[in-house]
Amino acid sequence: MYPFWDVIVEPTLRRLRPRVIVEVGSEAANSTVRLAQFCRAQGALLHSIDPAPKFDVASFSREYEGYFQFHQAKSLEALPCIPTYDAVLIDGDHNWYTVFHELKLLEDRALKQSPAFPLVFLHDVGWPYARRDLYYDPTSIPAEFRQPYARKGMHPDQSRLLDAGGMNPNLCNALEEGTPRNGVLTAVEDFLAQTSIPLDFLLIPGLNGLGILIPRAVLEQNATLAEYLAQWRLPKDVAAYLERLEDFRIRNILRLLDTRSALVREQARLGARIRELENVVQQMTGKLHAAQAELDRLKASS
Ligand SMILES: C[S@@+](CC[C@H](N)C(=O)[O-])C[C@H]1O[C@@H](n2cnc3c(N)ncnc32)[C@H](O)[C@@H]1O
């Protein structure tokens, strides 16, 4: 989510003035470090949740002591243990079951006790995971909510996964796109369809899509934030234009991935040919040495 930091996330948080922020999915801490710096500067607290972080949590925790708490767990286990929050960034397990239930946990808390429903950023509400599940740990998703999946890549022109190549072929992607209870955006829409909490939803196309859920109560109480976010209610044609740019970007990435695969195949083919030729040279050198030895022997005996 960090590419959105300067342009949307930080300006929003600065106007929201959260005391506690929750980040779901840290990975290599690219967003975590920005959030932790923000919290230190603002005297706020950051909770980050990730079952498999790819950064040195101990030294990070020392550097941001007093402003950072890490939860090495899955979001659905960790969220209920965090007593309060004003903003939540969801960028963890990109599937319907997880995202829907993350939002349900925030809703349950808001309906039963404080805190009120937080402002929520959600990454990957655009292709490829808007309408298709990804599972970091498929076994942790109840079978009735888990789509059939495979470690195969995706292409925007087809629902089925590709046999080779495509986007994210190393991840567990749902076999089909666009079916019920499938994908991050579907989870957000299904959540909005049933919640009684008045929420606005902004969808900003590009960079795999950023969603923002904003409680109307927050907008009513914070005019500066409301004014800032109003500019992100994009006119239909501007949103369509951004979607077009995103489509070009994705197709260019796919072309680059194809070119890289072709280069890797060609490198392997040339490597094999070089090894073949080295064997031929070795055999010829052996024969040359034998002929030279025979010649020397004949010369010596004549
Ligand atoms: C797309 S990366 C996060 C990127 C990060 N937010 C950034 O801006 O650089 C997704 C991360 O979510 C973590 N993850 C997977 N399942 C999760 C879950 N159920 N709860 C929390 N994090 C999860 C993964 O371990 C991975 O590190």
The ligand as an SDF file (V2000), in Angstrom:
LIG
                    3D

 27 29  0  0  0  0  0  0  0  0999 V2000
    0.7190   -7.5210    0.0980 C   0  0  0  0  0  0  0  0  0  0  0  0
    1.6750   -7.8700    1.4910 S   0  0  0  0  0  0  0  0  0  0  0  0
    1.5870   -6.4080    2.4390 C   0  0  0  0  0  0  0  0  0  0  0  0
    2.3210   -5.2430    1.8440 C   0  0  0  0  0  0  0  0  0  0  0  0
    2.4510   -4.0530    2.7640 C   0  0  0  0  0  0  0  0  0  0  0  0
    1.1780   -3.6340    3.3070 N   0  0  0  0  0  0  0  0  0  0  0  0
    3.1000   -2.8850    2.0430 C   0  0  0  0  0  0  0  0  0  0  0  0
    2.4760   -1.8410    1.8820 O   0  0  0  0  0  0  0  0  0  0  0  0
    4.2820   -3.0440    1.6430 O   0  0  0  0  0  0  0  0  0  0  0  0
    0.6460   -8.9770    2.3600 C   0  0  0  0  0  0  0  0  0  0  0  0
    1.1580   -9.3980    3.7150 C   0  0  0  0  0  0  0  0  0  0  0  0
    0.0290   -9.8950    4.4300 O   0  0  0  0  0  0  0  0  0  0  0  0
    0.4510  -10.9350    5.2490 C   0  0  0  0  0  0  0  0  0  0  0  0
   -0.7120  -11.7610    5.5850 N   0  0  0  0  0  0  0  0  0  0  0  0
   -1.1710  -12.8760    4.9680 C   0  0  0  0  0  0  0  0  0  0  0  0
   -2.2570  -13.3440    5.5910 N   0  0  0  0  0  0  0  0  0  0  0  0
   -2.5030  -12.4910    6.6130 C   0  0  0  0  0  0  0  0  0  0  0  0
   -3.4940  -12.4360    7.6250 C   0  0  0  0  0  0  0  0  0  0  0  0
   -4.4800  -13.3550    7.6920 N   0  0  0  0  0  0  0  0  0  0  0  0
   -3.4290  -11.4450    8.5300 N   0  0  0  0  0  0  0  0  0  0  0  0
   -2.4540  -10.4970    8.4720 C   0  0  0  0  0  0  0  0  0  0  0  0
   -1.4900  -10.4950    7.5250 N   0  0  0  0  0  0  0  0  0  0  0  0
   -1.5260  -11.4790    6.6090 C   0  0  0  0  0  0  0  0  0  0  0  0
    1.5080  -11.6660    4.4410 C   0  0  0  0  0  0  0  0  0  0  0  0
    2.3680  -12.3910    5.3010 O   0  0  0  0  0  0  0  0  0  0  0  0
    2.1930  -10.5010    3.7100 C   0  0  0  0  0  0  0  0  0  0  0  0
    3.3450  -10.1170    4.4010 O   0  0  0  0  0  0  0  0  0  0  0  0
  1  2  1  0
  2  3  1  0
  2 10  1  0
  3  4  1  0
  4  5  1  0
  5  6  1  0
  5  7  1  0
  7  8  2  0
  7  9  1  0
 10 11  1  0
 11 12  1  0
 11 26  1  0
 12 13  1  0
 13 14  1  0
 13 24  1  0
 14 15  1  0
 14 23  1  0
 15 16  2  0
 16 17  1  0
 17 18  1  0
 17 23  2  0
 18 19  1  0
 18 20  2  0
 20 21  1  0
 21 22  2  0
 22 23  1  0
 24 25  1  0
 24 26  1  0
 26 27  1  0
M  CHG  2   2   1   9  -1
M  END
$$$$
